């Protein structure tokens, strides 16, 4: 999918670490290596060659990894990779819209909010799709898109911020944690149809979670509460993204007057 | 750094104290941080680049295993 930059870069060829190549198989090295990798990582030998499309897809999976590299048993989404990807999507003239697919257990608060704030401030159409789970800091990320979808069986856990992780140079007080929690509450209530009061009450509800306080919303419940726009899947999310892209193009060509 | 997650921190942070070797090198004209996972293999940890398009390049995606020689 490397059609955003020239393959012939104008940098001079210099000796550097190259992917492993068998002697005498200069050109076959790359596809062989990537087939084996593909087989190990994904269970498929060859990936289908993607056709050119003006929709880009970014996935948010596992833990949202922030300022600290997490131990290797974690599947992570690195915010320092996602943020420049969002910049590239915003800049590229070939990409007209972004589909964000989430299946995350949450993660670093600041990294998650950084991603969410980037998405909310993009000028191109964005649609999010929560599959499986969109827990904790996944909630702000899911609502940051212009429209959001949740699969009927997907869950979103709303719970209070706790001190797990490390704080350096800031007071580890209740007031501090409360302020941090406010960041999340404010972002979610400002970017969805749920009120601040309602979101807080979901956060502090007893009875849903076994050893904690909070609420588990499944599919339609997230829509009923005003967090997510629609229940739906990939087809619905793509259709909506297409709609938003066409709407934008239509209003642009009409000189901003729209229909 | 606050972890806001449904997973217990004992599971997430287990093995944090283990030593991991990271090296910085260049591949395909792009600066990378690689984690050494064996004698001559490394896994891409992250890209260091000011060009956003590098982050869309699938051959430079974090997690990709490359040979070091």
Boltz contact constraints between the chains, C-beta under 6 A:
constraints:
  - contact:
      token1: [A, 2]
      token2: [B, 57]
      max_distance: 6.0
  - contact:
      token1: [A, 4]
      token2: [B, 53]
      max_distance: 6.0
  - contact:
      token1: [A, 4]
      token2: [B, 56]
      max_distance: 6.0
  - contact:
      token1: [A, 5]
      token2: [B, 53]
      max_distance: 6.0
  - contact:
      token1: [A, 9]
      token2: [B, 29]
      max_distance: 6.0
  - contact:
      token1: [A, 11]
      token2: [B, 29]
      max_distance: 6.0
  - contact:
      token1: [A, 16]
      token2: [B, 26]
      max_distance: 6.0
  - contact:
      token1: [A, 17]
      token2: [B, 25]
      max_distance: 6.0
  - contact:
      token1: [A, 17]
      token2: [B, 27]
      max_distance: 6.0
  - contact:
      token1: [A, 17]
      token2: [B, 68]
      max_distance: 6.0
  - contact:
      token1: [A, 19]
      token2: [B, 66]
      max_distance: 6.0
  - contact:
      token1: [A, 20]
      token2: [B, 67]
      max_distance: 6.0
  - contact:
      token1: [A, 66]
      token2: [B, 1]
      max_distance: 6.0
  - contact:
      token1: [A, 67]
      token2: [B, 1]
      max_distance: 6.0
  - contact:
      token1: [A, 68]
      token2: [B, 1]
      max_distance: 6.0
  - contact:
      token1: [A, 71]
      token2: [B, 15]
      max_distance: 6.0
  - contact:
      token1: [A, 71]
      token2: [B, 16]
      max_distance: 6.0
  - contact:
      token1: [A, 78]
      token2: [B, 62]
      max_distance: 6.0
  - contact:
      token1: [A, 80]
      token2: [B, 46]
      max_distance: 6.0
  - contact:
      token1: [A, 81]
      token2: [B, 55]
      max_distance: 6.0
  - contact:
      token1: [A, 81]
      token2: [B, 62]
      max_distance: 6.0
  - contact:
      token1: [A, 84]
      token2: [B, 52]
      max_distance: 6.0
  - contact:
      token1: [A, 84]
      token2: [B, 55]
      max_distance: 6.0
  - contact:
      token1: [A, 85]
      token2: [B, 55]
      max_distance: 6.0
  - contact:
      token1: [A, 87]
      token2: [B, 52]
      max_distance: 6.0
  - contact:
      token1: [A, 88]
      token2: [B, 52]
      max_distance: 6.0
  - contact:
      token1: [A, 88]
      token2: [B, 53]
      max_distance: 6.0
  - contact:
      token1: [A, 88]
      token2: [B, 55]
      max_distance: 6.0
  - contact:
      token1: [A, 88]
      token2: [B, 56]
      max_distance: 6.0
  - contact:
      token1: [A, 105]
      token2: [B, 5]
      max_distance: 6.0
  - contact:
      token1: [A, 105]
      token2: [B, 6]
      max_distance: 6.0
  - contact:
      token1: [A, 105]
      token2: [B, 7]
      max_distance: 6.0
  - contact:
      token1: [A, 106]
      token2: [B, 4]
      max_distance: 6.0
  - contact:
      token1: [A, 106]
      token2: [B, 5]
      max_distance: 6.0
  - contact:
      token1: [A, 106]
      token2: [B, 6]
      max_distance: 6.0
  - contact:
      token1: [A, 107]
      token2: [B, 5]
      max_distance: 6.0
  - contact:
      token1: [A, 108]
      token2: [B, 1]
      max_distance: 6.0
  - contact:
      token1: [A, 109]
      token2: [B, 2]
      max_distance: 6.0
  - contact:
      token1: [A, 109]
      token2: [B, 4]
      max_distance: 6.0
  - contact:
      token1: [A, 135]
      token2: [B, 6]
      max_distance: 6.0
  - contact:
      token1: [A, 136]
      token2: [B, 4]
      max_distance: 6.0
  - contact:
      token1: [A, 136]
      token2: [B, 5]
      max_distance: 6.0
  - contact:
      token1: [A, 136]
      token2: [B, 6]
      max_distance: 6.0
  - contact:
      token1: [A, 137]
      token2: [B, 4]
      max_distance: 6.0
  - contact:
      token1: [A, 157]
      token2: [B, 6]
      max_distance: 6.0
  - contact:
      token1: [A, 161]
      token2: [B, 4]
      max_distance: 6.0
  - contact:
      token1: [A, 164]
      token2: [B, 3]
      max_distance: 6.0
  - contact:
      token1: [A, 164]
      token2: [B, 9]
      max_distance: 6.0
  - contact:
      token1: [A, 165]
      token2: [B, 1]
      max_distance: 6.0
  - contact:
      token1: [A, 165]
      token2: [B, 2]
      max_distance: 6.0
  - contact:
      token1: [A, 165]
      token2: [B, 3]
      max_distance: 6.0
  - contact:
      token1: [A, 166]
      token2: [B, 1]
      max_distance: 6.0
